[in-house]
């Protein structure tokens, strides 16, 4: 009986954790004629996710502030599964060259488990642009 209770309690806990991490990503859309957008937010306890659409031959330029207390991860679904393109445990400016059309997920999270305010600038340019 005790084992059954532990298994049940563990199942409830795992379901709660899964729901906490399964928040919907917000889509970043650029204003007409613009190639960049600025997002201001807070990480909350578990971080926040954004999605941006881009094409092969483009690059995503990300600037995350502040420099400490937040981290960033960029990934995409590919033919061979989830591909992590960037993972950094600090803010800064990062460029990611793209070799496929599609959606790219940008995750911003706290590095210490406490909610942290941040500013994220997302710019999409041609691979040859500076």
C-alpha positions as CSV (number, residue, x, y, z in Angstrom):
1,X,0.0,0.0,0.0
2,X,2.8,2.4,0.9
3,X,4.5,1.7,-2.5
4,X,1.3,2.4,-4.3
5,X,0.9,5.7,-2.6
6,X,4.5,6.7,-3.4
7,X,4.0,5.7,-7.1
8,X,0.8,7.7,-7.2
9,X,2.4,10.8,-5.5
10,X,5.3,10.6,-7.9
11,X,3.0,10.4,-10.9
12,X,1.1,13.5,-9.7
13,X,4.4,15.4,-9.1
14,X,5.7,14.5,-12.6
15,X,2.5,15.6,-14.3
16,X,2.6,18.9,-12.5
17,X,6.2,19.5,-13.5
18,X,5.5,18.6,-17.1
19,X,2.6,21.1,-17.2
20,X,4.8,23.8,-15.7
21,X,7.4,23.3,-18.5
22,X,4.8,22.8,-21.3
23,X,3.9,26.5,-21.6
24,X,3.0,27.7,-25.1
25,X,5.7,29.6,-26.9
26,X,4.9,33.1,-28.0
27,X,5.4,33.9,-31.7
28,X,7.5,36.9,-32.6
29,X,6.2,38.7,-35.6
30,X,8.0,41.6,-37.1
31,X,6.3,44.9,-38.1
32,X,5.7,45.3,-41.8
33,X,9.0,46.2,-43.5
34,X,11.1,45.5,-40.3
35,X,13.6,42.7,-39.8
36,X,14.0,43.0,-36.0
37,X,11.8,43.0,-32.9
38,X,12.4,43.7,-29.2
39,X,10.8,41.6,-26.5
40,X,10.8,42.6,-22.9
41,X,9.8,40.2,-20.2
42,X,10.6,38.1,-17.2
43,X,11.8,34.6,-17.0
44,X,9.5,33.5,-14.3
45,X,10.5,30.4,-12.4
46,X,10.8,28.1,-15.5
47,X,11.7,30.4,-18.3
48,X,9.8,31.6,-21.4
49,X,9.8,30.5,-25.0
50,X,9.4,32.4,-28.3
51,X,9.1,31.2,-31.8
52,X,10.4,32.9,-34.9
53,X,10.1,31.8,-38.6
54,X,13.2,32.1,-40.8
55,X,14.5,30.7,-44.0
56,X,17.6,28.9,-45.1
57,X,20.4,31.3,-46.0
58,X,19.4,33.7,-43.3
59,X,20.9,34.3,-39.9
60,X,19.3,35.1,-36.5
61,X,21.1,37.7,-34.5
62,X,20.0,37.7,-30.8
63,X,21.0,40.2,-28.2
64,X,20.0,39.3,-24.6
65,X,20.4,41.6,-21.7
66,X,21.4,41.6,-18.9
67,X,24.7,39.9,-19.3
68,X,24.3,37.7,-16.1
69,X,21.5,35.9,-14.4
70,X,19.8,34.8,-17.7
71,X,20.6,32.2,-20.3
72,X,19.4,31.5,-23.8
73,X,18.9,28.4,-25.9
74,X,17.8,28.2,-29.6
75,X,16.6,25.0,-31.2
76,X,14.6,23.7,-34.1
77,X,12.9,20.5,-35.1
78,X,14.8,18.8,-37.9
79,X,14.4,15.6,-39.9
80,X,16.6,13.9,-37.3
81,X,14.9,15.3,-34.2
82,X,15.4,18.4,-32.0
83,X,18.6,20.3,-33.0
84,X,20.1,22.7,-30.4
85,X,21.8,25.5,-32.3
86,X,22.8,27.7,-29.3
87,X,23.1,27.3,-25.6
88,X,24.6,30.0,-23.4
89,X,24.3,30.7,-19.7
90,X,24.8,34.4,-20.1
91,X,23.4,37.3,-22.0
92,X,25.2,38.9,-25.0
93,X,25.0,39.0,-28.7
94,X,24.8,35.7,-30.7
95,X,24.6,35.0,-34.5
96,X,23.2,31.7,-35.8
97,X,23.4,30.8,-39.5
98,X,20.4,28.9,-40.7
99,X,20.4,26.0,-43.2
100,X,16.7,25.2,-43.2
101,X,13.4,26.9,-43.5
102,X,11.1,26.7,-40.5
103,X,10.3,27.7,-37.0
104,X,13.1,28.4,-34.4
105,X,12.4,28.2,-30.7
106,X,14.2,30.7,-28.5
107,X,14.1,29.9,-24.8
108,X,15.2,32.5,-22.1
109,X,15.6,31.3,-18.6
110,X,17.0,32.3,-15.3
111,X,20.4,30.8,-14.3
112,X,19.6,30.8,-10.6
113,X,15.9,29.7,-10.5
114,X,14.6,33.1,-9.6
115,X,12.6,35.3,-11.9
116,X,14.7,37.8,-13.8
117,X,13.7,40.7,-16.1
118,X,15.3,40.7,-19.6
119,X,15.3,42.4,-23.0
120,X,15.7,40.2,-26.1
121,X,16.4,41.7,-29.5
122,X,15.7,39.4,-32.4
123,X,17.0,40.3,-35.9
124,X,16.9,38.2,-39.1
125,X,19.2,39.1,-41.9
126,X,20.7,37.5,-45.0
127,X,23.7,35.4,-44.2
128,X,26.0,37.8,-46.0
129,X,24.7,40.9,-44.1
130,X,26.7,42.2,-41.2
